[in-house]
Amino acid sequence: MHSFGYRANALLTFAVTILAFMCVISSLSDSLNSPSPSAQVQVLNMNWFQKQPSGNDEVSLTLNISADLQSLFTWNTKQVFAFLAAEYETPKNSLNQISLWDGIILSKEHAKFSIHTSNKYRLIDQGSNFRGKEFNLTLHWHVMPKTGKMFADKIVIPGYQMPKEYR
């Protein structure tokens, strides 16, 4: 007959195999979800636009961020990390990306929000390249599942421009 150790090993191997199979099925089921998030961002006020003593441009904005990210949540979603970034080009860099706000959304109930805030992080351009510069505000998100591959996407909101003179 088989010993206790052999039977325990067989049971443990079977349980791990079933668990791995369930994780694969769970990950594959997320690919059937076709999310349709939406977002709107308004720049309500430019609090200041100045040149720092170091020569860098610094901007403070008041923003109204509205988003509906509920469609990103499935039964396999643990949380969603979302952040708003200002993106623009300079002669030196094809993409400059500065984070203005971020948040972790833990449930579907909190995934539809509207916040009125100043930029959480300092908007500083290294150099004085920001005067008169066109930029986009982009809402990025990373869906962190309970099991499987992390998914990331974004919504680009174009059409913003900095003033040509400091305030």
N, C-alpha and C positions, 0 to 999 in steps of 0.2 A: 504494500500500500504506500501511498504518498505521505510524506512527513508533513507536519504542521507548517514548517518553513516553506516547503514547496507550494502548498495550498495558499498561504498568505502571499507569496510572490505572484502566483497566477491571478489571484483576486486583485492585487494592487496593479498589476500590468493591465488587466482588463479595465479597471476603473480609470486609469490614466488614458488609455486609448479612447474610451467613451468621452472623457472630458476634452481631449484634444479634438475629437470629431465635432463635438458641440461648439467648441470655439471657432473652428473653421466654418461651420454652418452659420454661426452668428455673424462672423465677418462677411461672409458672402451675402447674407441677407441685407446688409447695409448698402451694397451696390445696387439693390433694387429701388432704393429711396432716391427720388429726384427732387432735391430741395429747391425752393424758390424764395430765398430771402430777399428782403427789400430794405433800403436805407435812404435817408435824406439827411443832409448836413447843411446847416446854414451858419455863415459867419455873421453873427449879430453885431459885433463891434470889434474894432482893432484898438485895444487898450493902450498899447504903445508900440512904436516902431523906432528903434534907436540903434546907434552905432556904439558898441562897447569900447572902453579904452584900449582893448586888445585889437580892435579893428574889425571884430565880428559883428554881423547884423543880428539883432535880437528882436523878436516879435512876441506880443501877448495878444491872444484872441479870445473873444467870448463866443462860444459855440452852442448851437442847439442840435443835438444828435438824436435822431429818431430812427429806430430800426425794428424790424420784425424778423427775428431769427428762429422762430418756433419750428419752421419746417426742417431745420437742421437736426432736431432732436428725434431720435428713434429709441426703441427699447434698449439699444446697445450703447447709447451715448452717455458718457460719464459727465462731461462738462464741455463748454465751448469757451475758448479764449478769444476775445475780440479786441482789436485795437484800431485806432484811427491814426493815419499817418499823412503828413504833407509830403508830396513827391514833386520834384522839379529837376530840371537839367541845368548844368553849368558848363562852361567851356572845359573845365577840368574833369568833370564826372558826368556820365550819361544818365545816372539815376542817383539823386540825393533823396533819402527817405528819413523823415524825422517823426518819431512817435509823439502824438499830442495827447492821447487818452488811451487807456486800456481798462479791461474788466474781465472777470471770470464769471460766466453764467452757469449756474449749477443745475437749473431746472427749466423745463419748458415754460412754466408760468412766469419766469423772470426774463424770458427771451424776447419779449415785446416790451420795449422801453423807449422813453423820451427823456433826455436829460439836458439841462441847461448848465453849462460849465465853462470855466476858463481852461486853457490847455493845462493839463496835469504836469507835463514835462516842458522844459524850456525849449522854445523854437529858436535855435541859434544856427546861423549859417557861418561856416568857417571862411571868413573873408567878407567882402562887401558886395556879394553877388545877388542879394535878395531884392534890391530896389528895382521896381518895375517888372519883376519876374512873374510870369504866369506859373501857377502851380495847381495840382490836383489834390483833392482830399480823397483818400482811399480807405474804406473800411475793410480790414482784413479779419478773417476768422480761422481758427484751427479747431476742428472737431476732434475731441479726444474720446475714443470709444473705450468701453470696458474691456473689450478684446478686439484685436485686429489692428489694421493700419490707420494712422492718423490722416485726416483729410483736411486740406486747406484751400481757401478760395478768397475772393475779394470782390468788392463793388467799387468802381472808380467813379468819382463825382468830379467832373472837370469844370473849368471855367472860372477860376479864382485868380486874382492878380494883386500883387503888392503895390503900394503907392510908389511913385518915383522919388519922393522926398521923405526924409525922416520926420516923425511926429514927436 
